[in-house]
Structures are given as C-alpha cells and as structure tokens.
Amino acid sequence: MSIIIGIDPGIRRCGYAIIQNANNKKDSSYKILDAAVIINEREASESYTQYIINDTKLDDNRRMRISRMHDTFHHLISKLKPYQKDISAIGIEQFYFMTRTQQHAEFLYGLRGALMMHALTHGRPLYDVGPTEMKKYITGWGTANKARIHTMITHLYQLDTAPQYADISDALGIAYVTAKMSKN
C-alpha cells in the first residue's frame, strides 16, 4: 500500500488530497482517502490594497496565516498516524510566476516553504509539480483551463460529481502526478 499526498498551496485556500494506490499491478487506479480545501480567510477587508499599505498588519497577518496553515497540515498528517509508514511521497505545487504583488509572492513562497519543511523534517520524499506539468499529465496539454481539469479529475478518479473547489481538483492532480513521478 502506498499513500500519496498532493498539496495546492494558496493564500486563501489550500487544497490537499490524500490518495492510495490500488495495490494491484494490473490496476493503476487510485482511491481518494481524503480531499478537501483548507480555507484561510483574512480577518478584515477583502481588499489587497489595505494590506499592502499597512506593512505591519500584512506581516502579522501573513505570519499568523502561515503558522495556522502549517499547524493544520501537521494535524492532517497526524490523523494519518495508522498509515504514516505508508506515505510514500508528498507533492506540492511549484510556482513559476506571480500575478499580483511582491507581498503575495512572498507569502506563497513562505507557505510553500513551511509545508515543505514539515514534509522534509518527517522524512517524506517531496516532489515539486509545476502547474503546466500537472495540466499536461491530467489533460494532455499544459494550457488546459480549470473546467477541463475538473472534468478529467472527475473521470480519472471516477467521481460522480466534480469537486466543489478548483483547489481540490488541483491537489488531486498533483497527487496523481506525484504518484506517477515517484514510481520512476
């Protein structure tokens, strides 16, 4: 039995997926043990500019949110205690561009670093999965839109309905790609 964790880190929502291989050489399918989104809401305004103007508020809020996400991820892994020896790999989305601000990029890299450090300190093999790479594995082309990823994830995991959040679909995609990468 092999368990793979896929993580789609984000400022407001962090998707994660925990999958298990079918443990059958003839069957290359994966079973979803858990897949959800951790919602990490801001406590004040929805406006980015409010946080950019007041650096102290931004820094304090960012540190608190990174810490809260790290603690939640730790709790998630500890819930897998009976299966911890079977966690064979953790995949985390790799960023290659930022569309908003430097503060946005710093937060995402900080969050990604905290989650990576947690995985590494617990001796878990860690894989970086780029968004284009995940899209190409799942849909066949690296520029697929969210709707196509949703459709393919639903088909790939034989789900009745698509996940509610794109973050969950992305995490399931990252877990799938990580499973394939870790076999090589």
Steps between C-alpha positions, in 0.01 A plus 500: 500500500625843408353833608568820308417853616448784254496864613383808310613787727326834480449822689133450573448132425738208522379186327627163605439145385598170654485208262586133518605275216288198421794278604440286198749486212217459249305796636670841490206686654508698820251522784434834668544471876435870558489813290398842623587865511631682804349847498737758644291817510622848576350651812436843350434643155506306175708778344865422428587868504403535866767244589764641268471851647541388862813283502478404868147371461600307187804341666315402819205360305727313260706342779187396686348349186819310406523367855132401500539320166812318625317391816200383298726300269673346805160404643400351165812284486455392864147380412670255263698346787392141424616549142807719556743226408315468170536866393733455208507855361369852538454723198467875523420745225797695376456868413664657200329837475299739712210704375447736791761658725833432662320451834278240336804314362687517832201359684457211257869413509495523880199270520649259250828501696321429830311207349815368332695524825233303680518224240880492500538496879275194510709321238245508220618502138393832353418571136455837333220497245463797269149609398577447130644157572190401701266625227695309236492174700128532575355646179766445235589866456668749731268791434174330601245714682350425842181353351700244300705405807176456699359274229812287475539467879138387522568238232842396632375434853156380382313761703127559468546878507794735460657637820344824622829693500764515227757475781380147574519401132849645481609313816359174359691569178820572693456178700449302179808648333703445817394135504618461142826688564582300812480172304782609268 
